[in-house]
Amino acid sequence: MRDCVAARASSATDDRHGHAPAASQHRVGTPKTARSLRTVPLPRRCVAALIAHQAQQEQERKVAGTKWQPVPGHPNGLVFTTATGRATDPRSLNRMLTILCRNAKVRRVRVHGLRHTCASLLLAQGVDARTIMETLGHSTITMTLDTYAHVMQTTLTAAADRMDDALGVDEPTEDEEGGPGCAPAA
């Protein structure tokens, strides 16, 4: 990922899967599946934030000097590190994210929940489930559809509204039987 950001690319390559089985022990290794090794396009806003973060991290590296200790096997370091280049504890990331959410006055979400937020926002914008599946790295479309079925209902309602627009249907009146947009399922 860092090389892509340094090159100002609009995608990220994730070639490691980090686990934290214990608070003091971090593992960095290969992804769970070969399919997990992929390039994912990133919004320009995310690329800009990562570039700014990388510049800040370079300053931290200079200040740390010889105390900077990148994760073995990753001489360029990780995206999220301590002030000395070590892997950040996942609980610390969640605490930082909680503060960011509070400052932004949005609902609190954990780091892993950002995947769900991403999928929900993409669905709400009308992005097809196949593209979301590829973005999230799900192995099957079924997994994506089953996981986000609750969000799909919102997009189905929006699709019905768009069909009304396409057909030139006026807003239903309150006295119509069944209420607005209600029809028995076939």
Backbone as JSON Lines, residues from 0, in Angstrom:
{"i":0,"aa":"M","n":[0.83,-1.18,0.0],"ca":[0.0,0.0,0.0],"c":[0.87,1.24,0.0]}
{"i":1,"aa":"R","n":[1.95,1.26,0.78],"ca":[2.76,2.46,0.9],"c":[3.35,2.84,-0.45]}
{"i":2,"aa":"D","n":[3.78,1.87,-1.26],"ca":[4.37,2.2,-2.55],"c":[3.35,2.87,-3.46]}
{"i":3,"aa":"C","n":[2.1,2.4,-3.4],"ca":[1.05,3.0,-4.22],"c":[0.82,4.45,-3.8]}
{"i":4,"aa":"V","n":[0.81,4.69,-2.49],"ca":[0.58,6.05,-2.0],"c":[1.75,6.94,-2.4]}
{"i":5,"aa":"A","n":[2.97,6.42,-2.26],"ca":[4.15,7.21,-2.62],"c":[4.11,7.59,-4.09]}
{"i":6,"aa":"A","n":[3.58,6.7,-4.92],"ca":[3.5,6.96,-6.36],"c":[2.24,7.74,-6.71]}
{"i":7,"aa":"R","n":[1.49,8.15,-5.68],"ca":[0.24,8.9,-5.86],"c":[-0.76,8.12,-6.72]}
{"i":8,"aa":"A","n":[-0.74,6.81,-6.59],"ca":[-1.67,5.96,-7.33],"c":[-3.05,6.07,-6.69]}
{"i":9,"aa":"S","n":[-4.05,5.75,-7.46],"ca":[-5.4,5.8,-6.93],"c":[-5.91,4.42,-6.58]}
{"i":10,"aa":"S","n":[-5.01,3.55,-6.19],"ca":[-5.4,2.22,-5.74],"c":[-4.44,1.76,-4.66]}
{"i":11,"aa":"A","n":[-4.86,0.74,-3.93],"ca":[-4.03,0.2,-2.86],"c":[-3.89,-1.29,-3.07]}
{"i":12,"aa":"T","n":[-2.7,-1.79,-2.86],"ca":[-2.46,-3.22,-2.93],"c":[-2.27,-3.72,-1.52]}
{"i":13,"aa":"D","n":[-3.1,-4.64,-1.1],"ca":[-3.01,-5.21,0.23],"c":[-2.39,-6.58,0.1]}
{"i":14,"aa":"D","n":[-1.15,-6.72,0.56],"ca":[-0.47,-8.0,0.41],"c":[-0.11,-8.62,1.75]}
{"i":15,"aa":"R","n":[-0.83,-8.22,2.79],"ca":[-0.57,-8.83,4.09],"c":[-1.87,-8.87,4.88]}
{"i":16,"aa":"H","n":[-1.93,-9.81,5.79],"ca":[-3.11,-9.94,6.64],"c":[-2.62,-9.97,8.07]}
{"i":17,"aa":"G","n":[-2.85,-8.89,8.81],"ca":[-2.34,-8.8,10.17],"c":[-3.34,-9.3,11.19]}
{"i":18,"aa":"H","n":[-2.86,-10.04,12.16],"ca":[-3.68,-10.54,13.25],"c":[-3.04,-10.1,14.55]}
{"i":19,"aa":"A","n":[-3.82,-9.96,15.59],"ca":[-3.29,-9.65,16.9],"c":[-3.88,-10.63,17.91]}
{"i":20,"aa":"P","n":[-3.32,-11.84,18.0],"ca":[-3.88,-12.83,18.9],"c":[-3.75,-12.44,20.36]}
{"i":21,"aa":"A","n":[-2.77,-11.63,20.69],"ca":[-2.61,-11.14,22.05],"c":[-2.2,-9.69,21.95]}
{"i":22,"aa":"A","n":[-2.48,-8.92,23.01],"ca":[-2.21,-7.49,22.97],"c":[-0.75,-7.18,22.65]}
{"i":23,"aa":"S","n":[0.17,-8.01,23.11],"ca":[1.59,-7.72,22.9],"c":[2.19,-8.46,21.71]}
{"i":24,"aa":"Q","n":[1.39,-9.24,20.97],"ca":[1.93,-10.05,19.88],"c":[1.18,-9.71,18.59]}
{"i":25,"aa":"H","n":[1.92,-9.34,17.57],"ca":[1.33,-9.04,16.26],"c":[1.97,-9.95,15.24]}
{"i":26,"aa":"R","n":[1.17,-10.42,14.3],"ca":[1.67,-11.22,13.2],"c":[1.36,-10.5,11.92]}
{"i":27,"aa":"V","n":[2.31,-10.47,11.04],"ca":[2.11,-9.91,9.71],"c":[2.5,-11.0,8.73]}
{"i":28,"aa":"G","n":[1.6,-11.34,7.85],"ca":[1.89,-12.42,6.92],"c":[1.13,-12.26,5.63]}
{"i":29,"aa":"T","n":[0.94,-13.37,4.96],"ca":[0.25,-13.37,3.69],"c":[-1.26,-13.35,3.93]}
{"i":30,"aa":"P","n":[-2.02,-12.97,2.92],"ca":[-3.48,-12.96,3.05],"c":[-4.04,-14.36,3.28]}
{"i":31,"aa":"K","n":[-5.3,-14.41,3.74],"ca":[-5.96,-15.69,3.98],"c":[-6.1,-16.49,2.69]}
{"i":32,"aa":"T","n":[-6.42,-15.8,1.59],"ca":[-6.61,-16.48,0.31],"c":[-5.85,-15.73,-0.78]}
{"i":33,"aa":"A","n":[-5.59,-16.41,-1.88],"ca":[-4.91,-15.77,-3.01],"c":[-5.75,-14.62,-3.55]}
{"i":34,"aa":"R","n":[-7.07,-14.75,-3.46],"ca":[-7.98,-13.72,-3.94],"c":[-7.85,-12.42,-3.14]}
{"i":35,"aa":"S","n":[-7.34,-12.55,-1.9],"ca":[-7.19,-11.37,-1.05],"c":[-6.07,-10.46,-1.53]}
{"i":36,"aa":"L","n":[-5.15,-10.97,-2.33],"ca":[-4.07,-10.18,-2.88],"c":[-4.58,-9.48,-4.13]}
{"i":37,"aa":"R","n":[-4.94,-8.22,-3.98],"ca":[-5.58,-7.51,-5.08],"c":[-5.34,-6.02,-4.97]}
{"i":38,"aa":"T","n":[-5.54,-5.32,-6.04],"ca":[-5.46,-3.87,-6.05],"c":[-6.88,-3.33,-6.0]}
{"i":39,"aa":"V","n":[-7.1,-2.41,-5.09],"ca":[-8.43,-1.84,-4.89],"c":[-8.36,-0.34,-5.18]}
{"i":40,"aa":"P","n":[-9.17,0.15,-6.11],"ca":[-9.19,1.59,-6.37],"c":[-9.64,2.35,-5.11]}
{"i":41,"aa":"L","n":[-9.0,3.47,-4.85],"ca":[-9.36,4.29,-3.7],"c":[-9.87,5.64,-4.17]}
{"i":42,"aa":"P","n":[-10.82,6.2,-3.43],"ca":[-11.26,7.57,-3.74],"c":[-10.1,8.55,-3.59]}
{"i":43,"aa":"R","n":[-10.1,9.62,-4.39],"ca":[-9.03,10.61,-4.34],"c":[-8.86,11.17,-2.93]}
{"i":44,"aa":"R","n":[-9.96,11.34,-2.21],"ca":[-9.9,11.87,-0.85],"c":[-9.09,10.94,0.05]}
{"i":45,"aa":"C","n":[-9.26,9.64,-0.11],"ca":[-8.49,8.67,0.69],"c":[-7.02,8.7,0.31]}
{"i":46,"aa":"V","n":[-6.74,8.78,-0.98],"ca":[-5.35,8.83,-1.43],"c":[-4.67,10.08,-0.85]}
{"i":47,"aa":"A","n":[-5.37,11.21,-0.89],"ca":[-4.8,12.45,-0.34],"c":[-4.53,12.32,1.15]}
{"i":48,"aa":"A","n":[-5.46,11.7,1.88],"ca":[-5.27,11.51,3.32],"c":[-4.09,10.58,3.59]}
{"i":49,"aa":"L","n":[-3.94,9.54,2.79],"ca":[-2.82,8.61,2.97],"c":[-1.48,9.28,2.65]}
{"i":50,"aa":"I","n":[-1.47,10.11,1.64],"ca":[-0.24,10.83,1.3],"c":[0.14,11.78,2.44]}
{"i":51,"aa":"A","n":[-0.85,12.49,2.99],"ca":[-0.59,13.39,4.12],"c":[-0.11,12.6,5.33]}
{"i":52,"aa":"H","n":[-0.72,11.45,5.57],"ca":[-0.32,10.59,6.69],"c":[1.11,10.1,6.49]}
{"i":53,"aa":"Q","n":[1.44,9.73,5.27],"ca":[2.79,9.25,4.98],"c":[3.82,10.35,5.24]}
{"i":54,"aa":"A","n":[3.5,11.58,4.86],"ca":[4.43,12.69,5.11],"c":[4.62,12.91,6.61]}
{"i":55,"aa":"Q","n":[3.53,12.83,7.36],"ca":[3.62,12.96,8.81],"c":[4.45,11.83,9.41]}
{"i":56,"aa":"Q","n":[4.26,10.63,8.88],"ca":[5.01,9.48,9.37],"c":[6.5,9.61,9.06]}
{"i":57,"aa":"E","n":[6.82,10.2,7.92],"ca":[8.23,10.42,7.57],"c":[8.87,11.37,8.58]}
{"i":58,"aa":"Q","n":[8.11,12.38,9.02],"ca":[8.62,13.29,10.06],"c":[8.86,12.52,11.36]}
{"i":59,"aa":"E","n":[7.92,11.65,11.72],"ca":[8.08,10.84,12.94],"c":[9.32,9.95,12.82]}
{"i":60,"aa":"R","n":[9.55,9.42,11.63],"ca":[10.72,8.56,11.4],"c":[12.01,9.35,11.63]}
{"i":61,"aa":"K","n":[12.05,10.58,11.11],"ca":[13.24,11.43,11.3],"c":[13.46,11.76,12.77]}
{"i":62,"aa":"V","n":[12.38,12.09,13.47],"ca":[12.48,12.42,14.9],"c":[12.94,11.2,15.69]}
{"i":63,"aa":"A","n":[12.43,10.03,15.35],"ca":[12.78,8.81,16.08],"c":[14.22,8.38,15.81]}
{"i":64,"aa":"G","n":[14.73,8.7,14.64],"ca":[16.12,8.34,14.31],"c":[16.35,6.85,14.41]}
{"i":65,"aa":"T","n":[17.34,6.45,15.19],"ca":[17.68,5.04,15.31],"c":[16.66,4.25,16.13]}
{"i":66,"aa":"K","n":[15.76,4.95,16.79],"ca":[14.71,4.26,17.56],"c":[13.6,3.73,16.66]}
{"i":67,"aa":"W","n":[13.58,4.19,15.4],"ca":[12.56,3.72,14.45],"c":[12.85,2.27,14.12]}
{"i":68,"aa":"Q","n":[11.9,1.4,14.4],"ca":[12.07,-0.04,14.19],"c":[10.9,-0.6,13.4]}
{"i":69,"aa":"P","n":[11.02,-0.62,12.06],"ca":[9.91,-1.16,11.26],"c":[9.72,-2.65,11.52]}
{"i":70,"aa":"V","n":[8.56,-3.14,11.19],"ca":[8.24,-4.55,11.35],"c":[9.2,-5.36,10.48]}
{"i":71,"aa":"P","n":[9.82,-6.41,11.03],"ca":[10.74,-7.25,10.25],"c":[10.07,-7.75,8.96]}
{"i":72,"aa":"G","n":[10.8,-7.67,7.88],"ca":[10.28,-8.12,6.59],"c":[9.53,-7.02,5.85]}
{"i":73,"aa":"H","n":[9.33,-5.87,6.51],"ca":[8.62,-4.74,5.89],"c":[9.44,-3.48,6.08]}
{"i":74,"aa":"P","n":[10.57,-3.35,5.35],"ca":[11.47,-2.22,5.56],"c":[10.82,-0.86,5.31]}
{"i":75,"aa":"N","n":[9.8,-0.81,4.45],"ca":[9.1,0.45,4.21],"c":[8.1,0.76,5.3]}
{"i":76,"aa":"G","n":[7.89,-0.2,6.2],"ca":[6.99,0.03,7.31],"c":[5.55,-0.26,6.97]}
{"i":77,"aa":"L","n":[4.7,-0.03,7.95],"ca":[3.26,-0.22,7.82],"c":[2.58,1.15,7.73]}
{"i":78,"aa":"V","n":[1.34,1.15,7.37],"ca":[0.62,2.41,7.27],"c":[0.33,2.98,8.65]}
{"i":79,"aa":"F","n":[-0.1,2.14,9.57],"ca":[-0.42,2.6,10.92],"c":[0.62,2.06,11.89]}
{"i":80,"aa":"T","n":[1.41,2.97,12.46],"ca":[2.49,2.58,13.36],"c":[2.51,3.46,14.59]}
{"i":81,"aa":"T","n":[3.32,3.04,15.55],"ca":[3.61,3.89,16.7],"c":[4.62,4.95,16.25]}
{"i":82,"aa":"A","n":[4.97,5.84,17.13],"ca":[5.94,6.89,16.8],"c":[7.34,6.33,16.56]}
{"i":83,"aa":"T","n":[7.54,5.04,16.83],"ca":[8.84,4.41,16.58],"c":[8.77,3.35,15.49]}
{"i":84,"aa":"G","n":[7.7,3.33,14.7],"ca":[7.61,2.44,13.55],"c":[7.05,1.06,13.82]}
{"i":85,"aa":"R","n":[6.74,0.76,15.05],"ca":[6.19,-0.56,15.38],"c":[4.71,-0.6,15.0]}
{"i":86,"aa":"A","n":[4.19,-1.82,14.86],"ca":[2.77,-2.0,14.54],"c":[1.9,-1.43,15.66]}
{"i":87,"aa":"T","n":[0.85,-0.74,15.28],"ca":[-0.08,-0.18,16.25],"c":[-1.01,-1.28,16.74]}
{"i":88,"aa":"D","n":[-1.24,-1.32,18.03],"ca":[-2.17,-2.29,18.61],"c":[-3.57,-2.0,18.07]}
{"i":89,"aa":"P","n":[-4.31,-3.02,17.62],"ca":[-5.65,-2.8,17.08],"c":[-6.57,-2.05,18.05]}
{"i":90,"aa":"R","n":[-6.41,-2.27,19.34],"ca":[-7.25,-1.55,20.3],"c":[-6.96,-0.06,20.26]}
{"i":91,"aa":"S","n":[-5.69,0.3,20.02],"ca":[-5.33,1.71,19.91],"c":[-5.97,2.33,18.67]}
{"i":92,"aa":"L","n":[-5.99,1.58,17.56],"ca":[-6.65,2.07,16.35],"c":[-8.13,2.33,16.62]}
{"i":93,"aa":"N","n":[-8.77,1.4,17.33],"ca":[-10.19,1.59,17.65],"c":[-10.4,2.8,18.55]}
{"i":94,"aa":"R","n":[-9.5,3.02,19.5],"ca":[-9.62,4.21,20.36],"c":[-9.47,5.49,19.54]}
{"i":95,"aa":"M","n":[-8.48,5.5,18.64],"ca":[-8.28,6.67,17.78],"c":[-9.51,6.92,16.9]}
{"i":96,"aa":"L","n":[-10.06,5.84,16.36],"ca":[-11.24,5.97,15.5],"c":[-12.43,6.48,16.3]}
{"i":97,"aa":"T","n":[-12.57,6.05,17.54],"ca":[-13.65,6.53,18.4],"c":[-13.55,8.05,18.57]}
{"i":98,"aa":"I","n":[-12.35,8.54,18.8],"ca":[-12.15,9.99,18.95],"c":[-12.5,10.72,17.66]}
{"i":99,"aa":"L","n":[-12.05,10.18,16.53],"ca":[-12.36,10.79,15.23],"c":[-13.87,10.83,14.98]}
{"i":100,"aa":"C","n":[-14.57,9.73,15.3],"ca":[-16.02,9.69,15.12],"c":[-16.71,10.72,16.01]}
{"i":101,"aa":"R","n":[-16.25,10.81,17.25],"ca":[-16.84,11.78,18.18],"c":[-16.64,13.2,17.66]}
{"i":102,"aa":"N","n":[-15.42,13.52,17.2],"ca":[-15.14,14.85,16.68],"c":[-15.95,15.16,15.42]}
{"i":103,"aa":"A","n":[-16.21,14.15,14.62],"ca":[-16.99,14.33,13.39],"c":[-18.5,14.27,13.65]}
{"i":104,"aa":"K","n":[-18.86,13.95,14.91],"ca":[-20.28,13.85,15.3],"c":[-21.02,12.8,14.46]}
{"i":105,"aa":"V","n":[-20.34,11.66,14.28],"ca":[-20.97,10.52,13.6],"c":[-20.97,9.33,14.55]}
{"i":106,"aa":"R","n":[-21.79,8.34,14.22],"ca":[-21.88,7.14,15.03],"c":[-20.52,6.46,15.14]}
{"i":107,"aa":"R","n":[-20.22,5.97,16.34],"ca":[-18.95,5.27,16.59],"c":[-18.92,3.97,15.8]}
{"i":108,"aa":"V","n":[-17.76,3.7,15.22],"ca":[-17.57,2.47,14.46],"c":[-16.16,1.96,14.75]}
{"i":109,"aa":"R","n":[-16.0,0.66,14.79],"ca":[-14.68,0.06,14.98],"c":[-14.0,-0.07,13.62]}
{"i":110,"aa":"V","n":[-12.7,-0.32,13.64],"ca":[-11.94,-0.4,12.4],"c":[-12.56,-1.42,11.44]}
{"i":111,"aa":"H","n":[-12.85,-2.62,11.93],"ca":[-13.43,-3.63,11.04],"c":[-14.8,-3.19,10.53]}
{"i":112,"aa":"G","n":[-15.53,-2.42,11.32],"ca":[-16.83,-1.91,10.9],"c":[-16.74,-0.99,9.7]}
{"i":113,"aa":"L","n":[-15.56,-0.46,9.42],"ca":[-15.41,0.4,8.25],"c":[-15.69,-0.35,6.96]}
{"i":114,"aa":"R","n":[-15.43,-1.67,6.95],"ca":[-15.78,-2.48,5.78],"c":[-17.29,-2.44,5.55]}
{"i":115,"aa":"H","n":[-18.04,-2.58,6.64],"ca":[-19.49,-2.56,6.53],"c":[-19.98,-1.17,6.13]}
{"i":116,"aa":"T","n":[-19.34,-0.15,6.67],"ca":[-19.69,1.22,6.3],"c":[-19.44,1.43,4.81]}
{"i":117,"aa":"C","n":[-18.3,0.96,4.34],"ca":[-17.97,1.07,2.92],"c":[-19.04,0.4,2.06]}
{"i":118,"aa":"A","n":[-19.38,-0.83,2.4],"ca":[-20.38,-1.56,1.62],"c":[-21.73,-0.86,1.66]}
{"i":119,"aa":"S","n":[-22.14,-0.39,2.83],"ca":[-23.43,0.28,2.96],"c":[-23.48,1.56,2.14]}
{"i":120,"aa":"L","n":[-22.4,2.33,2.19],"ca":[-22.36,3.58,1.41],"c":[-22.37,3.29,-0.09]}
{"i":121,"aa":"L","n":[-21.64,2.27,-0.51],"ca":[-21.63,1.92,-1.94],"c":[-23.01,1.45,-2.39]}
{"i":122,"aa":"L","n":[-23.66,0.62,-1.58],"ca":[-25.02,0.17,-1.92],"c":[-25.98,1.35,-2.0]}
{"i":123,"aa":"A","n":[-25.87,2.26,-1.04],"ca":[-26.76,3.43,-1.03],"c":[-26.53,4.31,-2.25]}
{"i":124,"aa":"Q","n":[-25.33,4.27,-2.82],"ca":[-25.02,5.06,-4.02],"c":[-25.39,4.31,-5.31]}
{"i":125,"aa":"G","n":[-25.93,3.1,-5.15],"ca":[-26.37,2.34,-6.31],"c":[-25.29,1.49,-6.97]}
{"i":126,"aa":"V","n":[-24.18,1.29,-6.29],"ca":[-23.12,0.44,-6.84],"c":[-23.6,-1.01,-6.79]}
{"i":127,"aa":"D","n":[-23.36,-1.74,-7.87],"ca":[-23.87,-3.11,-7.94],"c":[-23.14,-4.03,-6.97]}
{"i":128,"aa":"A","n":[-23.81,-5.09,-6.56],"ca":[-23.3,-6.02,-5.56],"c":[-22.01,-6.7,-6.02]}
{"i":129,"aa":"R","n":[-21.87,-6.96,-7.3],"ca":[-20.65,-7.62,-7.82],"c":[-19.42,-6.73,-7.59]}
{"i":130,"aa":"T","n":[-19.57,-5.44,-7.84],"ca":[-18.46,-4.51,-7.63],"c":[-18.12,-4.42,-6.15]}
{"i":131,"aa":"I","n":[-19.14,-4.41,-5.31],"ca":[-18.91,-4.37,-3.85],"c":[-18.21,-5.65,-3.41]}
{"i":132,"aa":"M","n":[-18.62,-6.77,-3.95],"ca":[-17.98,-8.05,-3.64],"c":[-16.48,-7.98,-3.95]}
{"i":133,"aa":"E","n":[-16.13,-7.46,-5.13],"ca":[-14.73,-7.34,-5.53],"c":[-13.99,-6.36,-4.63]}
{"i":134,"aa":"T","n":[-14.62,-5.25,-4.28],"ca":[-13.99,-4.24,-3.43],"c":[-13.66,-4.81,-2.06]}
{"i":135,"aa":"L","n":[-14.6,-5.54,-1.48],"ca":[-14.41,-6.08,-0.14],"c":[-13.6,-7.38,-0.13]}
{"i":136,"aa":"G","n":[-13.46,-8.0,-1.29],"ca":[-12.7,-9.25,-1.36],"c":[-13.49,-10.46,-0.93]}
{"i":137,"aa":"H","n":[-14.82,-10.37,-0.99],"ca":[-15.63,-11.54,-0.66],"c":[-15.4,-12.61,-1.72]}
{"i":138,"aa":"S","n":[-15.47,-13.87,-1.29],"ca":[-15.21,-14.97,-2.21],"c":[-16.39,-15.24,-3.15]}
{"i":139,"aa":"T","n":[-17.61,-14.91,-2.7],"ca":[-18.79,-15.16,-3.53],"c":[-19.76,-13.99,-3.43]}
{"i":140,"aa":"I","n":[-20.56,-13.83,-4.46],"ca":[-21.59,-12.79,-4.45],"c":[-22.62,-13.09,-3.37]}
{"i":141,"aa":"T","n":[-22.84,-14.39,-3.1],"ca":[-23.79,-14.78,-2.05],"c":[-23.38,-14.23,-0.7]}
{"i":142,"aa":"M","n":[-22.1,-14.28,-0.42],"ca":[-21.61,-13.75,0.85],"c":[-21.93,-12.25,0.97]}
{"i":143,"aa":"T","n":[-21.71,-11.52,-0.09],"ca":[-22.0,-10.08,-0.09],"c":[-23.49,-9.84,0.08]}
{"i":144,"aa":"L","n":[-24.3,-10.54,-0.7],"ca":[-25.74,-10.32,-0.64],"c":[-26.32,-10.73,0.71]}
{"i":145,"aa":"D","n":[-25.85,-11.85,1.27],"ca":[-26.34,-12.29,2.58],"c":[-25.94,-11.31,3.68]}
{"i":146,"aa":"T","n":[-24.72,-10.81,3.61],"ca":[-24.21,-9.92,4.65],"c":[-24.92,-8.57,4.62]}
{"i":147,"aa":"Y","n":[-25.26,-8.08,3.43],"ca":[-25.82,-6.74,3.31],"c":[-27.27,-6.73,2.86]}
{"i":148,"aa":"A","n":[-27.99,-7.82,3.12],"ca":[-29.4,-7.91,2.73],"c":[-30.22,-6.79,3.34]}
{"i":149,"aa":"H","n":[-29.93,-6.42,4.59],"ca":[-30.69,-5.35,5.25],"c":[-30.51,-4.02,4.54]}
{"i":150,"aa":"V","n":[-29.36,-3.79,3.97],"ca":[-29.13,-2.54,3.24],"c":[-29.78,-2.63,1.87]}
{"i":151,"aa":"M","n":[-29.83,-3.83,1.32],"ca":[-30.42,-4.02,0.01],"c":[-31.88,-3.57,-0.02]}
{"i":152,"aa":"Q","n":[-32.62,-3.72,1.1],"ca":[-34.02,-3.3,1.13],"c":[-34.14,-1.81,0.82]}
{"i":153,"aa":"T","n":[-33.23,-1.02,1.35],"ca":[-33.23,0.42,1.07],"c":[-33.01,0.67,-0.4]}
{"i":154,"aa":"T","n":[-32.07,-0.07,-1.01],"ca":[-31.8,0.15,-2.42],"c":[-32.95,-0.37,-3.28]}
{"i":155,"aa":"L","n":[-33.65,-1.41,-2.82],"ca":[-34.83,-1.89,-3.56],"c":[-35.92,-0.84,-3.56]}
{"i":156,"aa":"T","n":[-36.13,-0.19,-2.44],"ca":[-37.12,0.88,-2.35],"c":[-36.72,2.04,-3.26]}
{"i":157,"aa":"A","n":[-35.44,2.38,-3.26],"ca":[-34.95,3.45,-4.13],"c":[-35.13,3.07,-5.6]}
{"i":158,"aa":"A","n":[-34.92,1.79,-5.92],"ca":[-35.12,1.32,-7.29],"c":[-36.59,1.45,-7.7]}
{"i":159,"aa":"A","n":[-37.49,1.14,-6.78],"ca":[-38.92,1.29,-7.07],"c":[-39.26,2.76,-7.3]}
{"i":160,"aa":"D","n":[-38.66,3.65,-6.52],"ca":[-38.88,5.08,-6.72],"c":[-38.37,5.54,-8.08]}
{"i":161,"aa":"R","n":[-37.23,5.01,-8.49],"ca":[-36.68,5.37,-9.81],"c":[-37.57,4.85,-10.92]}
{"i":162,"aa":"M","n":[-38.16,3.66,-10.71],"ca":[-39.08,3.12,-11.72],"c":[-40.3,4.03,-11.83]}
{"i":163,"aa":"D","n":[-40.8,4.52,-10.69],"ca":[-41.91,5.48,-10.73],"c":[-41.52,6.71,-11.55]}
{"i":164,"aa":"D","n":[-40.31,7.21,-11.32],"ca":[-39.84,8.38,-12.07],"c":[-39.78,8.07,-13.57]}
{"i":165,"aa":"A","n":[-39.26,6.89,-13.91],"ca":[-39.14,6.51,-15.32],"c":[-40.5,6.36,-15.99]}
{"i":166,"aa":"L","n":[-41.47,5.86,-15.22],"ca":[-42.81,5.65,-15.77],"c":[-43.69,6.89,-15.68]}
{"i":167,"aa":"G","n":[-43.18,7.92,-15.03],"ca":[-43.95,9.15,-14.88],"c":[-45.11,9.01,-13.93]}
{"i":168,"aa":"V","n":[-44.99,8.13,-12.94],"ca":[-46.05,7.91,-11.98],"c":[-46.01,9.02,-10.94]}
{"i":169,"aa":"D","n":[-47.18,9.6,-10.68],"ca":[-47.26,10.64,-9.65],"c":[-47.23,10.01,-8.28]}
{"i":170,"aa":"E","n":[-47.0,10.85,-7.27],"ca":[-47.03,10.38,-5.88],"c":[-48.42,9.85,-5.58]}
{"i":171,"aa":"P","n":[-48.53,8.68,-4.89],"ca":[-49.85,8.14,-4.54],"c":[-50.52,9.02,-3.5]}
{"i":172,"aa":"T","n":[-51.84,9.01,-3.55],"ca":[-52.59,9.76,-2.53],"c":[-52.77,8.89,-1.31]}
{"i":173,"aa":"E","n":[-53.05,9.53,-0.16],"ca":[-53.16,8.81,1.09],"c":[-54.32,7.82,1.13]}
{"i":174,"aa":"D","n":[-55.35,8.05,0.31],"ca":[-56.51,7.17,0.37],"c":[-56.36,5.93,-0.52]}
{"i":175,"aa":"E","n":[-55.23,5.79,-1.22],"ca":[-55.04,4.59,-2.03],"c":[-54.83,3.4,-1.12]}
{"i":176,"aa":"E","n":[-55.44,2.29,-1.51],"ca":[-55.38,1.09,-0.69],"c":[-53.96,0.57,-0.56]}
{"i":177,"aa":"G","n":[-53.58,0.17,0.66],"ca":[-52.28,-0.4,0.91],"c":[-51.2,0.62,1.19]}
{"i":178,"aa":"G","n":[-51.49,1.88,1.0],"ca":[-50.48,2.9,1.29],"c":[-49.5,3.02,0.14]}
{"i":179,"aa":"P","n":[-48.62,3.98,0.25],"ca":[-47.67,4.24,-0.85],"c":[-46.69,3.09,-1.05]}
{"i":180,"aa":"G","n":[-46.54,2.7,-2.31],"ca":[-45.53,1.73,-2.67],"c":[-45.75,0.31,-2.2]}
{"i":181,"aa":"C","n":[-46.93,0.0,-1.67],"ca":[-47.16,-1.33,-1.13],"c":[-47.9,-2.19,-2.15]}
{"i":182,"aa":"A","n":[-47.38,-3.36,-2.38],"ca":[-48.04,-4.32,-3.25],"c":[-47.73,-5.7,-2.7]}
{"i":183,"aa":"P","n":[-48.65,-6.62,-2.81],"ca":[-48.37,-7.96,-2.31],"c":[-47.22,-8.59,-3.08]}
{"i":184,"aa":"A","n":[-46.35,-9.28,-2.37],"ca":[-45.23,-9.95,-3.02],"c":[-45.73,-11.13,-3.83]}
{"i":185,"aa":"A","n":[-45.13,-11.35,-4.98],"ca":[-45.57,-12.46,-5.84],"c":[-45.0,-13.76,-5.36]}
